[in-house]
Amino acid sequence: MNSFDELLHYIIALDALFGERKKGISELLSSRLALALGKDQNERDMINANFKRLYNFRCDIVHGS
């Protein structure tokens, strides 16, 4: 498995752990992940922003953009 596939698998796992089926899933996932992993607000903001970028990247691939 290459690193690209691994990235998709990690995001799918996070989606399964923290997600719900509704609109705004990337916002929900990124905020929950940031709260679970961030030690302070700056770290949570960084995690939130990075995860949104990764999730959007994943969506572009999965949905063919």
C-alpha positions as CSV (number, residue, x, y, z in Angstrom):
1,M,0.0,0.0,0.0
2,N,1.4,3.4,-0.9
3,S,1.3,6.5,1.3
4,F,-1.6,7.9,-0.7
5,D,-3.7,4.9,0.1
6,E,-2.7,5.1,3.7
7,L,-3.8,8.7,3.9
8,L,-7.2,7.8,2.6
9,H,-7.5,4.9,5.1
10,Y,-6.6,7.1,8.0
11,I,-9.2,9.8,7.0
12,I,-11.8,7.1,6.6
13,A,-11.0,5.7,10.0
14,L,-11.3,9.2,11.6
15,D,-14.6,9.7,9.7
16,A,-15.9,6.5,11.3
17,L,-14.7,7.4,14.8
18,F,-15.7,11.0,14.9
19,G,-18.3,11.5,12.1
20,E,-22.0,11.6,11.8
21,R,-24.1,11.5,8.6
22,K,-25.0,15.1,8.0
23,K,-23.9,18.2,6.1
24,G,-20.8,20.0,7.3
25,I,-18.9,16.7,8.0
26,S,-15.5,18.2,7.5
27,E,-16.2,20.9,10.0
28,L,-17.5,18.5,12.5
29,L,-14.7,16.0,12.1
30,S,-12.0,18.7,12.2
31,S,-13.3,20.3,15.3
32,R,-13.8,16.9,17.1
33,L,-10.3,15.8,16.1
34,A,-8.8,19.1,17.2
35,L,-10.5,18.8,20.6
36,A,-9.4,15.2,21.1
37,L,-5.7,15.8,20.1
38,G,-4.9,19.5,20.6
39,K,-3.1,20.5,23.8
40,D,-4.0,24.2,23.6
41,Q,-6.0,26.5,21.3
42,N,-3.2,27.2,18.9
43,E,-2.6,23.5,18.4
44,R,-6.3,22.8,18.0
45,D,-6.5,25.6,15.4
46,M,-3.6,24.0,13.5
47,I,-5.1,20.5,13.6
48,N,-8.5,21.9,12.6
49,A,-7.1,23.7,9.5
50,N,-4.8,20.8,8.5
51,F,-7.5,18.2,8.7
52,K,-9.9,20.3,6.7
53,R,-7.3,20.5,3.9
54,L,-6.7,16.8,4.1
55,Y,-10.4,16.0,4.1
56,N,-11.0,18.3,1.1
57,F,-8.1,16.6,-0.7
58,R,-9.7,13.2,0.0
59,C,-13.1,14.4,-1.2
60,D,-11.5,15.6,-4.5
61,I,-10.0,12.2,-5.0
62,V,-13.0,10.1,-4.0
63,H,-15.5,12.3,-5.9
64,G,-13.3,12.8,-9.0
65,S,-12.5,16.5,-8.9
